[in-house]
Amino acid sequence: MTVVLSNCKGYGSKESSIQEDILEKKAPEVVLLNETLFRGQKRINCKNYFSYCKNRDEDDTVSNSGGAGGGGVATLVSNHLRSSCVKVGEGREGDDYIITRLDHVQPALNIVNVYGENEQRAGSHRVLEAWIRLKGDLDDIQKKGEMILILGDMNRNIGADRWGVKGNSPHISKGGQLIREQLLKTEEFTLLNGLELARGGPFTWVQPGKGEGRS
């Protein structure tokens, strides 16, 4: 199964390229989009795919989740998996994530499409509260013995040691520390960015002039 993640920074302006370059040419089973910039009840309609969207509120110009009018996530799933897929969770209190469950594989696979709040704008208290809500959903899935795949632009500084990414900035943010301590160090989760198999990366973002990556 092929899963593609893209931070599109506005679906409206990228709709044609997403449909042509990703959906038609690559035809993945699942596409995860971060920062759709959708508001209200807006939805994505694509040939051969159905979608789940978690949008910001209509009046959300400066989000409670620490964004500046950005955010929004969408998960597109190929129509041939419609009978095997269901949305089982989504963010609360302004959290940007969607959890979809696919049961055509065993154990069932839960794909978590998440866009992390900006830690500096959100503040440590907000970051911790959002993490507790997401971690609660992850714990519920693990209790069922099902698989979890977490993908997204998480906006977290995760370091460069064993639990981080080689060549990364050594800085570890509050949110990055939570991921390290409660996911990676349990050895029940693996950081894909840190694998030697990672190609075309491993960083999702580079600060101009400093070369510092985030995971």
Secondary structure as GFF3:
##gff-version 3
##sequence-region A 1 215
A	DSSP	beta_strand	3	7	.	.	.	ID=ss1
A	DSSP	alpha_helix	11	17	.	.	.	ID=ss2
A	DSSP	pi_helix	18	24	.	.	.	ID=ss3
A	DSSP	beta_strand	30	34	.	.	.	ID=ss4
A	DSSP	beta_strand	49	54	.	.	.	ID=ss5
A	DSSP	beta_strand	73	78	.	.	.	ID=ss6
A	DSSP	three_ten_helix	79	84	.	.	.	ID=ss7
A	DSSP	beta_strand	85	90	.	.	.	ID=ss8
A	DSSP	beta_strand	96	102	.	.	.	ID=ss9
A	DSSP	beta_strand	109	115	.	.	.	ID=ss10
A	DSSP	alpha_helix	119	122	.	.	.	ID=ss11
A	DSSP	alpha_helix	124	143	.	.	.	ID=ss12
A	DSSP	beta_strand	147	151	.	.	.	ID=ss13
A	DSSP	alpha_helix	174	182	.	.	.	ID=ss14
A	DSSP	three_ten_helix	184	186	.	.	.	ID=ss15
A	DSSP	three_ten_helix	192	194	.	.	.	ID=ss16
###
